[in-house]
Amino acid sequence: MIETLEKQSGRVLGILRIMTGLLFLAHGTQKILNFPAPPEWELVAFSMPWIAGIMELIGGSLIVLGLFTRPVAFLLSGLMASAYFIAHAPQNFYPILNGGDAAILYCFVFLYFVFSGPGRWSFDAKLGRG
């Protein structure tokens, strides 16, 4: 049974990458494209939230495609670490209370992609960079 599961690990890694990218991309579309709903605050061009939104939009798209996965994941992991410590941690020590649990999870999933690569079904794998 373990062998059967291990044979599927590349596919499941690809699915994890695609789903993580799609969920992350939604944060960027909300901030930059006001879809599916505009953010609860007014977004000012070239502000930190605006830059984060651009990184979420472009980075999330590249993660979904599996293109430049390792360097993009490294940047996004850093983005999420800084988002946690700048926006969430000052509100409360506990992540569940400060709303930063998703930022922490994204940070470590992206960090995992830095080391694991994109998995199957990626442009990086097609180009021999997987």
MIDRENKOL-690992 format. One record per atom (N, C-alpha, C): residue in three letters; atom name; x, y, z; residue number from 1. Coordinates in pm, 1 decimal. Layout:
// MIDRENKOL-690992
> ALA,CA,X,Y,Z,NUM
...
// end
This chain:
// MIDRENKOL-690992
> MET,N,82.4,-119.3,0.0,1
> MET,CA,0.0,0.0,0.0,1
> MET,C,87.3,126.5,0.0,1
> ILE,N,195.4,126.8,76.3,2
> ILE,CA,283.9,243.0,81.0,2
> ILE,C,340.5,272.0,-57.1,2
> GLU,N,377.9,169.4,-129.7,3
> GLU,CA,431.6,188.3,-265.6,3
> GLU,C,329.6,253.8,-356.2,3
> THR,N,205.0,210.0,-345.2,4
> THR,CA,98.5,268.6,-426.5,4
> THR,C,81.6,417.1,-394.9,4
> LEU,N,85.6,450.9,-266.0,5
> LEU,CA,72.2,590.9,-226.6,5
> LEU,C,192.3,672.5,-274.2,5
> GLU,N,312.0,617.0,-260.8,6
> GLU,CA,432.3,688.6,-301.7,6
> GLU,C,435.1,713.7,-452.1,6
> LYS,N,377.5,624.5,-530.6,7
> LYS,CA,372.8,644.2,-675.4,7
> LYS,C,286.5,765.3,-713.1,7
> GLN,N,194.6,799.6,-627.3,8
> GLN,CA,103.9,910.9,-655.2,8
> GLN,C,152.4,1042.8,-596.1,8
> SER,N,265.9,1041.4,-526.5,9
> SER,CA,309.4,1162.5,-455.1,9
> SER,C,335.0,1281.0,-549.0,9
> GLY,N,388.9,1255.3,-667.5,10
> GLY,CA,411.5,1363.8,-763.0,10
> GLY,C,281.9,1427.1,-810.3,10
> ARG,N,182.5,1343.7,-832.0,11
> ARG,CA,52.3,1396.8,-874.9,11
> ARG,C,-13.5,1476.6,-763.4,11
> VAL,N,-8.0,1423.4,-642.0,12
> VAL,CA,-70.9,1492.7,-529.2,12
> VAL,C,1.7,1623.5,-499.5,12
> LEU,N,133.1,1625.5,-515.2,13
> LEU,CA,208.8,1750.4,-500.0,13
> LEU,C,162.3,1852.0,-603.7,13
> GLY,N,140.1,1807.7,-725.7,14
> GLY,CA,88.4,1897.1,-829.9,14
> GLY,C,-49.1,1951.3,-795.0,14
> ILE,N,-135.1,1866.0,-741.1,15
> ILE,CA,-269.6,1909.6,-701.0,15
> ILE,C,-259.9,2010.0,-586.7,15
> LEU,N,-172.7,1983.2,-488.6,16
> LEU,CA,-153.2,2077.6,-378.0,16
> LEU,C,-105.0,2212.2,-430.2,16
> ARG,N,-10.8,2211.1,-522.8,17
> ARG,CA,41.2,2335.0,-580.2,17
> ARG,C,-67.8,2412.1,-652.9,17
> ILE,N,-145.3,2344.4,-734.4,18
> ILE,CA,-251.3,2410.2,-812.1,18
> ILE,C,-357.6,2469.1,-719.7,18
> MET,N,-402.7,2393.0,-622.1,19
> MET,CA,-507.1,2442.6,-531.8,19
> MET,C,-456.2,2557.1,-445.1,19
> THR,N,-331.5,2546.7,-398.0,20
> THR,CA,-273.7,2655.5,-319.2,20
> THR,C,-263.8,2781.8,-403.8,20
> GLY,N,-218.3,2766.3,-527.1,21
> GLY,CA,-207.7,2881.1,-617.6,21
> GLY,C,-342.1,2945.3,-645.9,21
> LEU,N,-445.3,2863.5,-667.4,22
> LEU,CA,-578.5,2918.6,-694.3,22
> LEU,C,-633.9,2994.6,-574.7,22
> LEU,N,-617.0,2938.9,-455.9,23
> LEU,CA,-665.4,3007.1,-336.2,23
> LEU,C,-588.0,3136.6,-311.4,23
> PHE,N,-457.2,3131.4,-334.9,24
> PHE,CA,-374.0,3250.2,-316.1,24
> PHE,C,-407.4,3356.5,-419.9,24
> LEU,N,-429.7,3313.1,-542.3,25
> LEU,CA,-467.0,3403.4,-651.7,25
> LEU,C,-595.0,3480.4,-618.7,25
> ALA,N,-688.1,3416.6,-547.8,26
> ALA,CA,-813.6,3482.4,-511.2,26
> ALA,C,-789.7,3604.5,-422.4,26
> HIS,N,-684.8,3599.8,-338.8,27
> HIS,CA,-652.4,3716.0,-255.7,27
> HIS,C,-607.5,3832.8,-344.6,27
> GLY,N,-530.7,3802.1,-447.2,28
> GLY,CA,-485.3,3906.0,-540.0,28
> GLY,C,-598.1,3962.2,-624.0,28
> THR,N,-687.2,3875.7,-672.0,29
> THR,CA,-798.6,3926.8,-752.4,29
> THR,C,-891.0,4013.8,-668.2,29
> GLN,N,-905.5,3980.8,-540.2,30
> GLN,CA,-989.4,4065.2,-454.6,30
> GLN,C,-926.8,4203.1,-436.6,30
> LYS,N,-796.2,4205.8,-410.8,31
> LYS,CA,-730.4,4334.7,-385.5,31
> LYS,C,-716.5,4418.6,-512.4,31
> ILE,N,-674.9,4357.2,-621.0,32
> ILE,CA,-641.0,4433.5,-741.6,32
> ILE,C,-758.9,4447.2,-836.8,32
> LEU,N,-837.6,4341.3,-853.0,33
> LEU,CA,-947.1,4342.1,-950.6,33
> LEU,C,-1085.4,4360.2,-887.4,33
> ASN,N,-1090.2,4373.9,-753.7,34
> ASN,CA,-1218.1,4385.2,-680.8,34
> ASN,C,-1312.5,4269.8,-710.3,34
> PHE,N,-1255.6,4150.7,-727.0,35
> PHE,CA,-1336.3,4032.2,-755.3,35
> PHE,C,-1293.4,3920.0,-663.3,35
> PRO,N,-1380.6,3850.0,-600.3,36
> PRO,CA,-1526.2,3850.7,-611.3,36
> PRO,C,-1592.6,3964.4,-534.8,36
> ALA,N,-1519.4,4027.6,-445.3,37
> ALA,CA,-1571.4,4144.8,-374.6,37
> ALA,C,-1453.7,4235.4,-343.6,37
> PRO,N,-1476.0,4365.3,-339.8,38
> PRO,CA,-1363.0,4455.0,-309.3,38
> PRO,C,-1316.8,4436.0,-165.4,38
> PRO,N,-1191.2,4468.7,-137.4,39
> PRO,CA,-1143.8,4459.4,1.3,39
> PRO,C,-1220.4,4555.6,91.5,39
> GLU,N,-1213.8,4530.7,221.8,40
> GLU,CA,-1289.3,4611.9,317.4,40
> GLU,C,-1224.9,4748.3,341.4,40
> TRP,N,-1107.6,4769.8,285.3,41
> TRP,CA,-1038.2,4896.7,302.4,41
> TRP,C,-1010.2,4955.3,164.2,41
> GLU,N,-981.5,5084.0,159.8,42
> GLU,CA,-947.9,5147.1,33.3,42
> GLU,C,-802.6,5116.1,-0.7,42
> LEU,N,-781.5,5063.2,-118.1,43
> LEU,CA,-648.4,5022.2,-160.8,43
> LEU,C,-581.6,5137.2,-235.6,43
> VAL,N,-464.9,5176.3,-187.9,44
> VAL,CA,-389.7,5286.5,-247.7,44
> VAL,C,-276.4,5226.9,-330.8,44
> ALA,N,-262.7,5273.9,-455.2,45
> ALA,CA,-157.5,5223.1,-543.2,45
> ALA,C,-20.0,5240.5,-479.1,45
> PHE,N,61.5,5139.2,-494.3,46
> PHE,CA,199.4,5134.6,-445.2,46
> PHE,C,210.6,5130.0,-292.7,46
> SER,N,98.3,5105.6,-224.2,47
> SER,CA,102.8,5083.3,-79.9,47
> SER,C,142.7,4937.3,-56.0,47
> MET,N,171.7,4901.8,68.0,48
> MET,CA,210.0,4762.4,97.7,48
> MET,C,99.1,4663.6,60.9,48
> PRO,N,-27.7,4690.8,93.5,49
> PRO,CA,-132.0,4596.5,52.2,49
> PRO,C,-144.6,4585.8,-100.9,49
> TRP,N,-122.7,4695.5,-171.3,50
> TRP,CA,-129.2,4692.6,-317.4,50
> TRP,C,-15.6,4607.1,-373.7,50
> ILE,N,104.8,4624.9,-321.1,51
> ILE,CA,219.1,4543.9,-365.9,51
> ILE,C,193.7,4397.1,-334.6,51
> ALA,N,139.5,4369.3,-215.7,52
> ALA,CA,105.1,4231.5,-179.9,52
> ALA,C,2.0,4175.5,-277.4,52
> GLY,N,-96.8,4257.1,-314.5,53
> GLY,CA,-198.6,4212.6,-409.3,53
> GLY,C,-140.3,4179.0,-545.7,53
> ILE,N,-46.8,4259.9,-592.9,54
> ILE,CA,20.3,4231.2,-720.7,54
> ILE,C,98.1,4101.2,-710.3,54
> MET,N,168.8,4083.1,-598.1,55
> MET,CA,244.5,3958.9,-579.3,55
> MET,C,151.1,3838.1,-570.4,55
> GLU,N,36.3,3855.1,-505.7,56
> GLU,CA,-61.5,3746.5,-496.8,56
> GLU,C,-119.0,3713.7,-633.9,56
> LEU,N,-147.5,3816.3,-711.3,57
> LEU,CA,-205.2,3797.8,-844.4,57
> LEU,C,-106.6,3729.0,-938.9,57
> ILE,N,12.0,3784.1,-950.6,58
> ILE,CA,111.2,3728.2,-1042.5,58
> ILE,C,169.7,3598.9,-986.8,58
> GLY,N,208.4,3601.4,-859.5,59
> GLY,CA,267.5,3482.6,-798.0,59
> GLY,C,171.3,3365.7,-792.8,59
> GLY,N,47.2,3392.2,-758.0,60
> GLY,CA,-53.3,3285.7,-755.3,60
> GLY,C,-73.3,3223.9,-892.2,60
> SER,N,-75.2,3308.0,-995.9,61
> SER,CA,-89.7,3256.9,-1132.7,61
> SER,C,29.0,3169.4,-1171.7,61
> LEU,N,150.2,3213.6,-1137.5,62
> LEU,CA,269.4,3135.0,-1170.8,62
> LEU,C,273.2,3003.2,-1092.7,62
> ILE,N,226.6,3005.1,-968.6,63
> ILE,CA,220.8,2881.4,-890.2,63
> ILE,C,120.4,2785.4,-952.1,63
> VAL,N,5.4,2834.3,-993.3,64
> VAL,CA,-94.2,2747.7,-1058.5,64
> VAL,C,-35.0,2683.0,-1183.0,64
> LEU,N,35.1,2761.7,-1263.1,65
> LEU,CA,94.8,2710.3,-1386.2,65
> LEU,C,217.4,2623.4,-1360.1,65
> GLY,N,276.2,2638.6,-1242.6,66
> GLY,CA,399.4,2566.2,-1214.6,66
> GLY,C,515.4,2621.5,-1294.6,66
> LEU,N,519.9,2751.8,-1308.3,67
> LEU,CA,623.7,2818.6,-1386.0,67
> LEU,C,710.3,2901.2,-1290.4,67
> PHE,N,841.1,2877.5,-1292.7,68
> PHE,CA,934.6,2941.0,-1199.3,68
> PHE,C,892.3,2913.7,-1054.6,68
> THR,N,847.9,2792.4,-1029.0,69
> THR,CA,786.5,2757.4,-901.4,69
> THR,C,876.6,2784.6,-781.6,69
> ARG,N,1000.3,2739.1,-787.3,70
> ARG,CA,1087.2,2753.7,-669.5,70
> ARG,C,1115.7,2899.9,-634.0,70
> PRO,N,1161.3,2983.5,-727.7,71
> PRO,CA,1186.7,3122.8,-687.9,71
> PRO,C,1059.2,3198.5,-650.7,71
> VAL,N,950.2,3172.4,-719.9,72
> VAL,CA,823.9,3239.8,-687.2,72
> VAL,C,776.3,3196.5,-549.3,72
> ALA,N,784.6,3067.8,-520.6,73
> ALA,CA,743.1,3017.8,-389.1,73
> ALA,C,829.0,3077.7,-278.7,73
> PHE,N,957.9,3096.6,-305.4,74
> PHE,CA,1046.7,3158.9,-206.7,74
> PHE,C,1001.1,3301.8,-176.4,74
> LEU,N,970.3,3378.7,-280.1,75
> LEU,CA,923.6,3516.1,-260.8,75
> LEU,C,789.4,3520.9,-188.4,75
> LEU,N,699.2,3430.0,-226.3,76
> LEU,CA,567.0,3429.7,-163.9,76
> LEU,C,573.3,3383.3,-19.2,76
> SER,N,664.1,3291.9,11.4,77
> SER,CA,682.8,3249.4,149.9,77
> SER,C,728.1,3368.5,234.6,77
> GLY,N,820.9,3445.0,182.2,78
> GLY,CA,865.4,3565.7,252.5,78
> GLY,C,755.7,3669.2,265.6,78
> LEU,N,675.1,3683.1,161.0,79
> LEU,CA,561.7,3775.5,165.8,79
> LEU,C,467.3,3738.2,279.1,79
> MET,N,436.2,3610.6,291.1,80
> MET,CA,343.4,3566.1,393.6,80
> MET,C,402.9,3575.3,533.7,80
> ALA,N,532.6,3551.6,546.4,81
> ALA,CA,597.1,3568.3,677.0,81
> ALA,C,591.1,3714.4,720.1,81
> SER,N,623.9,3804.7,628.0,82
> SER,CA,618.8,3947.0,662.7,82
> SER,C,475.4,3993.3,685.8,82
> ALA,N,380.1,3940.8,609.0,83
> ALA,CA,239.1,3976.6,631.0,83
> ALA,C,195.3,3936.0,771.0,83
> TYR,N,239.8,3818.7,813.0,84
> TYR,CA,202.8,3774.0,947.6,84
> TYR,C,259.6,3867.9,1053.7,84
> PHE,N,388.8,3896.7,1045.0,85
> PHE,CA,452.5,3975.2,1150.2,85
> PHE,C,415.9,4123.4,1144.6,85
> ILE,N,380.2,4174.3,1027.0,86
> ILE,CA,341.9,4315.3,1016.2,86
> ILE,C,194.5,4336.6,1048.4,86
> ALA,N,107.5,4251.6,993.7,87
> ALA,CA,-36.4,4276.1,1003.3,87
> ALA,C,-106.6,4195.3,1112.5,87
> HIS,N,-61.3,4074.2,1138.1,88
> HIS,CA,-136.8,3986.5,1228.1,88
> HIS,C,-80.1,3978.2,1369.0,88
> ALA,N,48.4,3953.0,1381.6,89
> ALA,CA,109.7,3931.5,1513.1,89
> ALA,C,88.0,4047.5,1610.4,89
> PRO,N,91.7,4173.6,1565.4,90
> PRO,CA,69.3,4282.5,1661.1,90
> PRO,C,-70.8,4283.4,1723.1,90
> GLN,N,-165.8,4217.5,1658.9,91
> GLN,CA,-303.2,4218.9,1709.9,91
> GLN,C,-322.5,4126.9,1829.6,91
> ASN,N,-254.0,4011.6,1827.2,92
> ASN,CA,-268.8,3914.3,1934.0,92
> ASN,C,-159.4,3810.7,1918.8,92
> PHE,N,-116.7,3748.8,2026.2,93
> PHE,CA,-10.8,3648.0,2020.3,93
> PHE,C,-55.6,3521.7,1947.2,93
> TYR,N,-181.4,3484.1,1962.6,94
> TYR,CA,-231.2,3358.0,1909.0,94
> TYR,C,-282.5,3373.8,1765.8,94
> PRO,N,-229.2,3292.5,1672.3,95
> PRO,CA,-269.5,3306.0,1531.1,95
> PRO,C,-419.1,3289.4,1506.8,95
> ILE,N,-484.2,3204.1,1582.1,96
> ILE,CA,-627.7,3183.5,1560.9,96
> ILE,C,-707.2,3309.0,1600.6,96
> LEU,N,-650.6,3387.8,1692.0,97
> LEU,CA,-717.9,3510.0,1735.4,97
> LEU,C,-677.8,3632.2,1653.7,97
> ASN,N,-558.2,3630.6,1595.1,98
> ASN,CA,-515.4,3747.6,1517.8,98
> ASN,C,-543.2,3732.7,1368.2,98
> GLY,N,-603.9,3620.3,1326.9,99
> GLY,CA,-640.5,3599.6,1187.0,99
> GLY,C,-523.1,3565.1,1097.5,99
> GLY,N,-409.5,3528.7,1156.2,100
> GLY,CA,-289.9,3502.2,1077.5,100
> GLY,C,-262.6,3357.1,1047.8,100
> ASP,N,-354.9,3268.9,1084.1,101
> ASP,CA,-329.4,3126.0,1062.0,101
> ASP,C,-315.4,3092.3,913.6,101
> ALA,N,-390.6,3157.5,828.0,102
> ALA,CA,-376.9,3131.9,683.6,102
> ALA,C,-241.6,3181.3,632.6,102
> ALA,N,-196.0,3295.8,682.0,103
> ALA,CA,-66.0,3348.4,639.6,103
> ALA,C,46.5,3253.0,679.3,103
> ILE,N,38.3,3197.7,799.5,104
> ILE,CA,139.0,3101.4,844.4,104
> ILE,C,135.2,2976.7,756.5,104
> LEU,N,16.7,2927.1,729.6,105
> LEU,CA,3.2,2806.9,647.2,105
> LEU,C,56.2,2830.9,506.4,105
> TYR,N,19.0,2942.0,444.4,106
> TYR,CA,72.4,2975.3,312.2,106
> TYR,C,224.9,2984.2,316.6,106
> CYS,N,278.8,3048.1,418.8,107
> CYS,CA,423.6,3063.8,431.7,107
> CYS,C,493.0,2928.5,426.4,107
> PHE,N,444.7,2832.5,503.0,108
> PHE,CA,511.7,2703.4,509.4,108
> PHE,C,482.4,2614.1,388.9,108
> VAL,N,365.3,2626.7,328.7,109
> VAL,CA,338.6,2550.8,206.2,109
> VAL,C,427.2,2602.4,93.5,109
> PHE,N,439.3,2733.6,80.7,110
> PHE,CA,529.1,2789.1,-21.3,110
> PHE,C,673.9,2750.9,6.2,110
> LEU,N,713.9,2750.2,132.2,111
> LEU,CA,849.3,2707.6,166.8,111
> LEU,C,871.1,2561.0,127.5,111
> TYR,N,769.2,2479.4,144.4,112
> TYR,CA,777.5,2339.7,101.1,112
> TYR,C,798.3,2331.1,-49.8,112
> PHE,N,727.4,2414.1,-126.3,113
> PHE,CA,743.3,2413.2,-272.3,113
> PHE,C,883.7,2453.3,-314.7,113
> VAL,N,949.6,2537.5,-236.7,114
> VAL,CA,1088.0,2575.1,-267.2,114
> VAL,C,1174.8,2449.9,-269.8,114
> PHE,N,1152.2,2358.9,-176.7,115
> PHE,CA,1234.6,2238.8,-165.9,115
> PHE,C,1183.0,2122.2,-249.6,115
> SER,N,1050.9,2110.9,-262.0,116
> SER,CA,993.4,1996.6,-334.6,116
> SER,C,986.2,2018.2,-484.3,116
> GLY,N,978.3,2144.2,-527.9,117
> GLY,CA,953.6,2173.2,-667.7,117
> GLY,C,804.7,2168.3,-696.4,117
> PRO,N,768.4,2175.2,-823.7,118
> PRO,CA,628.2,2191.6,-859.7,118
> PRO,C,545.7,2063.3,-865.9,118
> GLY,N,611.0,1948.4,-871.9,119
> GLY,CA,536.2,1825.4,-893.1,119
> GLY,C,502.1,1809.1,-1039.9,119
> ARG,N,416.1,1713.5,-1067.3,120
> ARG,CA,374.5,1689.4,-1205.6,120
> ARG,C,278.0,1798.0,-1251.2,120
> TRP,N,249.1,1794.6,-1377.7,121
> TRP,CA,153.7,1886.4,-1439.0,121
> TRP,C,197.1,2031.4,-1421.0,121
> SER,N,321.3,2061.3,-1450.4,122
> SER,CA,371.8,2197.0,-1437.8,122
> SER,C,455.0,2232.3,-1560.6,122
> PHE,N,462.2,2360.0,-1589.7,123
> PHE,CA,548.1,2404.9,-1698.5,123
> PHE,C,694.7,2382.1,-1664.1,123
> ASP,N,729.8,2394.3,-1537.1,124
> ASP,CA,867.9,2367.2,-1497.0,124
> ASP,C,907.1,2223.5,-1531.0,124
> ALA,N,817.7,2128.6,-1505.6,125
> ALA,CA,847.2,1989.1,-1536.5,125
> ALA,C,859.7,1969.0,-1687.4,125
> LYS,N,774.5,2033.6,-1763.9,126
> LYS,CA,780.2,2022.6,-1910.5,126
> LYS,C,909.7,2082.0,-1965.6,126
> LEU,N,959.3,2188.5,-1899.1,127
> LEU,CA,1081.0,2253.8,-1944.8,127
> LEU,C,1207.0,2192.9,-1882.7,127
> GLY,N,1189.3,2087.3,-1801.5,128
> GLY,CA,1303.2,2019.1,-1741.4,128
> GLY,C,1359.9,2089.3,-1620.4,128
> ARG,N,1281.0,2179.3,-1557.7,129
> ARG,CA,1328.3,2250.6,-1438.6,129
> ARG,C,1262.9,2198.6,-1312.3,129
> GLY,N,1188.0,2088.6,-1321.0,130
> GLY,CA,1113.6,2038.5,-1204.8,130
> GLY,C,1203.9,1983.8,-1100.0,130
// end
